[in-house]
Amino acid sequence: MTAPRKRCGHRVANVESSNEATILQLPDLALECILEKLPPAALCRAAAVCSSLREICTSDRLWERHVRQKWGRLFGPAAQREWKFHVASGKDSPPPPPPPPSPPPPAAVAGYKSNRWFAMLACVLPIGWLRTKKPSESPPDGSFMALYRALENGQFWFPAQVYNREHGHVGFLLSCYDAEVSYDRRTDSFRARYPPHGRRAVVEEYGVEWDRLRPPPIESPAHDLRISELHPGDHIEIQWRRNKEFPYGWWYGVIGHLGYCDGNSHFCHCHLSDTVVLEFNQYTSGSRWRQALVNRKDHHKEGSETDGYYGGIRKLKSKDEISKWRQLWPSDAMD
């Protein structure tokens, strides 16, 4: 059996009376169970009480859970790589946090309702600890606490993709474009920065809501057409751009049947043809954007300045991905 961790003498250095009970006298497991219940703001306040609590309250084990809980859906492999580069370069290091507000006296803790768990924590801390003032320090570089703070404060821009960019402009409906985003905690939304392309300058968008963001999908090489995987009825995303002055974005569509095929699955051989039919049913049947043809064997920068350029295709296999596009479907067909 592993020997219990020894309590360091400095843990009780600030206790005014040896008869006072302290939270650090709890067993390690019980102490960690209490701290796990604290939300991020209360965990920061607890870390400011003394050096011993700071060591525990800034641990990756506690903060990794908060990062995954709030940011896990958006913080994919591309964002993780950007964070590692951000830490290695040492740029935009988070400034020291402001001194924590003075907690209420023990008699008033029972009425402190904004944070029940912090109130429970304060009840068992001696008065001397609550009044101890220690200089604030930044979280360790590269730690989960530093990552959470950089994300929460909007100091870290990370790669993501934005559905229906530029506030759902009609020219971008049912598309998803690469961007760098940062969080604005005042509005619980994001600021998006679309990269420049050609003569187009950087475009910024404010107020991007959570449900309009996703992490970049697994990298698909530009103009990579997976021949064996595409059959009529498959849901796809395809790279498309209006002209060479625009960057590629991902656009939603389905694989259609060739003109001579009646759609009967027992006799359909469309998947054996070199020609692939792309259908964009969000457009009216007479629209020039309704349908496009690409070649399986020679697929590279298909299109023209008139009809736009088609790039790589990725087949959607997740029901959640398909459902997301359906949620964004316009109420009226576009021309």
C-alpha positions in Angstrom: 0.0 0.0 0.0 1.3 3.4 -0.9 2.2 5.6 2.1 0.0 8.6 2.6 1.4 11.9 1.4 3.0 13.9 4.1 1.5 17.2 5.0 4.1 20.0 4.7 4.6 22.3 7.6 4.0 25.4 5.5 0.4 24.3 5.0 -0.4 25.6 8.5 2.0 28.4 8.8 -0.7 31.0 8.5 -3.0 29.5 11.1 -3.6 31.9 13.9 -4.4 29.3 16.5 -3.4 25.6 16.5 -6.9 24.8 17.8 -8.6 26.0 14.6 -9.7 23.4 12.1 -8.4 23.9 8.6 -9.5 22.4 5.3 -5.9 21.1 4.7 -6.3 18.7 7.6 -8.8 16.8 5.5 -7.6 13.6 3.8 -6.2 14.2 0.3 -9.1 12.4 -1.4 -11.7 14.4 0.5 -10.0 17.7 -0.2 -9.8 17.0 -3.9 -13.4 15.9 -4.0 -14.4 19.3 -2.6 -12.2 21.2 -5.0 -13.5 19.3 -7.9 -17.0 20.8 -7.2 -15.7 24.3 -7.4 -16.4 26.3 -10.6 -13.4 28.0 -12.2 -13.9 31.4 -10.5 -14.1 29.9 -7.1 -11.1 27.6 -7.8 -9.1 30.7 -8.6 -10.2 32.4 -5.3 -9.3 29.3 -3.4 -5.8 29.2 -5.0 -5.2 32.7 -3.7 -5.6 31.7 0.0 -2.2 30.1 0.6 0.7 28.4 -1.2 -0.5 25.0 -0.3 -4.0 25.5 -1.8 -2.5 27.2 -4.7 -0.4 24.1 -5.5 -3.5 21.9 -5.5 -6.0 24.4 -7.1 -3.7 25.0 -10.1 -3.1 21.4 -10.9 -3.8 20.1 -14.4 -6.0 17.3 -13.1 -8.6 19.9 -11.8 -8.4 22.3 -14.7 -8.4 19.7 -17.5 -11.9 18.9 -16.6 -13.0 22.5 -16.9 -11.3 22.9 -20.2 -12.9 19.8 -21.7 -16.3 20.7 -20.2 -16.5 24.1 -21.8 -14.1 24.0 -24.7 -13.8 20.4 -25.6 -16.2 20.5 -28.5 -14.3 23.4 -30.3 -10.8 22.7 -29.1 -9.7 20.1 -31.7 -6.3 18.9 -32.9 -5.7 22.1 -34.9 -6.4 24.3 -31.9 -4.2 22.1 -29.7 -1.3 22.5 -32.1 -1.8 26.3 -32.2 -1.7 26.4 -28.4 1.6 24.4 -28.2 3.1 26.9 -30.7 1.6 29.8 -28.7 3.2 28.5 -25.5 6.6 27.7 -27.1 6.8 31.2 -28.7 6.0 32.8 -25.3 3.8 35.4 -27.0 0.8 37.1 -25.3 1.5 35.6 -21.9 -1.5 36.1 -19.7 -1.1 39.0 -17.3 -1.3 38.3 -13.5 -4.9 38.1 -12.3 -6.3 41.0 -10.2 -6.3 40.4 -6.4 -9.3 38.3 -5.4 -12.2 40.0 -3.6 -12.3 39.7 0.1 -14.5 36.7 1.1 -17.4 37.4 3.5 -16.8 36.8 7.3 -17.9 33.4 8.6 -21.1 34.8 10.1 -22.2 35.9 6.6 -21.1 32.8 4.7 -24.5 31.1 5.1 -26.1 33.9 3.1 -23.5 33.9 0.4 -25.6 32.2 -2.3 -23.7 33.0 -5.5 -21.3 30.1 -4.9 -22.5 27.4 -2.5 -19.3 25.3 -2.7 -17.1 28.3 -2.1 -19.2 29.1 1.0 -18.6 25.6 2.3 -14.9 26.0 1.7 -14.8 29.3 3.5 -16.6 27.9 6.5 -13.7 25.6 7.4 -10.9 28.0 6.6 -9.5 29.9 9.7 -10.0 33.6 9.8 -6.2 34.2 9.6 -6.1 32.4 6.2 -9.0 34.3 4.8 -7.3 37.6 5.6 -3.9 36.5 4.3 -2.8 38.6 1.4 -0.3 37.0 -1.0 1.0 38.3 -4.3 -1.0 37.0 -7.3 0.9 34.9 -9.7 0.2 33.8 -13.3 -0.6 30.1 -13.8 2.2 27.9 -15.0 3.0 28.3 -18.7 1.3 25.6 -20.8 -0.9 24.4 -17.9 -4.6 23.7 -18.3 -5.3 26.6 -16.0 -3.3 28.9 -18.3 -5.2 27.6 -21.3 -8.5 28.1 -19.7 -7.7 31.6 -18.7 -6.3 32.5 -22.2 -9.5 31.1 -23.8 -11.9 32.7 -21.3 -10.2 36.1 -21.5 -10.1 36.1 -25.3 -6.3 36.3 -25.3 -5.8 33.2 -27.4 -7.0 33.1 -31.0 -7.5 29.5 -32.2 -8.5 28.0 -35.6 -12.1 27.0 -36.1 -14.7 27.0 -38.9 -17.7 29.2 -39.1 -21.1 28.2 -40.6 -22.9 30.9 -42.7 -20.1 33.5 -42.3 -20.7 37.2 -42.1 -24.0 37.0 -40.1 -25.6 34.6 -42.6 -25.1 36.7 -45.7 -27.1 35.1 -48.5 -23.9 34.5 -50.5 -22.6 32.2 -47.8 -25.6 30.2 -46.8 -24.9 26.5 -46.2 -21.2 27.0 -46.2 -18.4 26.7 -43.6 -15.2 28.8 -43.7 -11.9 28.7 -42.0 -11.3 31.5 -39.4 -9.4 32.3 -36.2 -11.7 33.0 -33.3 -11.5 34.4 -29.8 -14.1 34.3 -27.0 -15.9 37.4 -25.6 -17.2 36.4 -22.2 -19.3 39.6 -21.9 -21.6 38.4 -24.7 -20.8 34.7 -24.5 -20.0 34.8 -28.2 -17.0 34.9 -30.5 -15.1 37.3 -32.7 -14.1 35.7 -36.0 -11.2 36.8 -38.2 -11.3 35.4 -41.8 -7.8 35.3 -43.4 -7.0 37.5 -46.4 -7.0 35.9 -49.8 -5.8 37.5 -53.0 -6.8 41.1 -53.0 -9.4 40.5 -50.2 -8.4 42.0 -46.9 -9.0 40.4 -43.5 -12.7 40.3 -42.7 -13.8 40.4 -39.0 -17.2 39.3 -37.6 -18.5 39.9 -34.1 -21.2 38.1 -32.2 -20.6 34.6 -33.6 -22.6 32.2 -31.5 -21.4 28.8 -30.3 -23.7 26.8 -32.6 -22.1 28.4 -35.6 -18.7 27.1 -34.9 -17.0 23.7 -35.3 -13.4 22.5 -35.1 -11.7 22.1 -38.5 -12.4 18.5 -39.7 -9.7 16.0 -40.3 -7.5 17.5 -43.0 -8.7 16.6 -46.5 -6.1 17.4 -49.2 -7.4 20.0 -51.6 -9.0 18.5 -54.6 -9.0 15.0 -53.1 -11.9 13.1 -54.6 -12.5 9.7 -52.9 -13.7 7.7 -55.9 -14.9 4.5 -54.2 -16.8 6.1 -51.5 -19.3 8.3 -53.4 -22.8 7.0 -54.4 -26.0 8.7 -55.2 -27.7 9.9 -52.0 -24.5 10.4 -50.1 -24.2 13.7 -48.1 -21.0 15.6 -48.8 -19.1 18.7 -48.2 -17.2 20.1 -51.2 -14.6 22.9 -51.4 -15.9 25.7 -53.6 -15.0 29.3 -54.3 -16.7 31.9 -56.4 -13.5 32.9 -58.2 -9.8 33.0 -57.6 -10.1 36.1 -55.5 -12.0 34.1 -52.8 -10.7 31.4 -50.5 -12.2 27.9 -50.6 -15.1 27.1 -48.2 -16.9 23.9 -47.4 -20.4 23.7 -49.0 -23.1 21.2 -48.3 -24.6 19.0 -51.1 -25.6 15.5 -52.0 -24.5 13.1 -54.8 -27.2 12.9 -57.5 -28.0 10.5 -60.3 -26.9 10.8 -63.9 -29.5 12.1 -66.4 -30.1 8.7 -67.9 -30.7 7.0 -64.5 -34.2 6.8 -63.1 -32.9 6.5 -59.6 -33.9 2.8 -59.1 -31.4 1.4 -56.7 -31.6 -2.1 -58.3 -30.4 -0.9 -61.7 -28.4 2.2 -60.8 -24.8 2.2 -62.0 -24.0 5.9 -61.4 -21.3 5.1 -58.9 -19.3 3.3 -61.7 -19.3 6.3 -64.0 -16.4 8.7 -64.3 -18.8 11.6 -63.9 -20.1 12.6 -60.5 -23.3 14.6 -60.1 -23.2 17.2 -57.3 -26.6 18.6 -56.2 -27.3 21.6 -54.1 -30.9 21.4 -53.4 -31.0 24.7 -51.4 -31.3 26.4 -54.9 -34.3 26.4 -57.1 -34.5 23.8 -59.9 -33.8 26.4 -62.5 -30.8 28.0 -60.8 -27.3 27.6 -62.4 -26.0 26.7 -58.9 -28.4 23.7 -58.5 -26.1 21.1 -60.1 -22.5 20.6 -61.1 -20.5 17.8 -62.7 -17.0 16.7 -61.7 -14.8 13.9 -63.1 -13.6 11.1 -60.8 -10.3 10.5 -62.7 -9.2 14.1 -63.4 -10.5 16.2 -60.6 -8.4 19.4 -60.1 -9.7 22.9 -59.9 -12.9 22.0 -61.7 -14.9 25.0 -62.8 -14.4 28.5 -64.2 -14.7 32.1 -63.4 -18.4 31.9 -64.4 -19.5 28.9 -62.3 -16.8 29.0 -59.6 -14.2 26.4 -58.7 -14.7 23.0 -57.0 -12.1 21.4 -54.9 -11.8 18.5 -52.5 -14.8 16.4 -51.4 -15.4 14.7 -48.0 -18.3 12.3 -47.5 -20.3 12.9 -44.3 -20.7 9.8 -42.3 -21.9 11.3 -39.0 -25.6 11.8 -38.5 -24.7 14.8 -36.3 -22.9 16.5 -39.1 -25.8 15.9 -41.5 -28.3 17.1 -38.9 -26.3 20.3 -38.4 -26.5 21.2 -42.0 -30.3 20.5 -41.9 -30.6 22.9 -39.0 -29.0 25.6 -41.2 -31.3 25.0 -44.1 -32.8 28.3 -45.5 -36.5 28.8 -45.1 -36.9 29.6 -48.9 -35.1 28.1 -51.9 -32.4 30.4 -53.3 -32.0 31.4 -56.9 
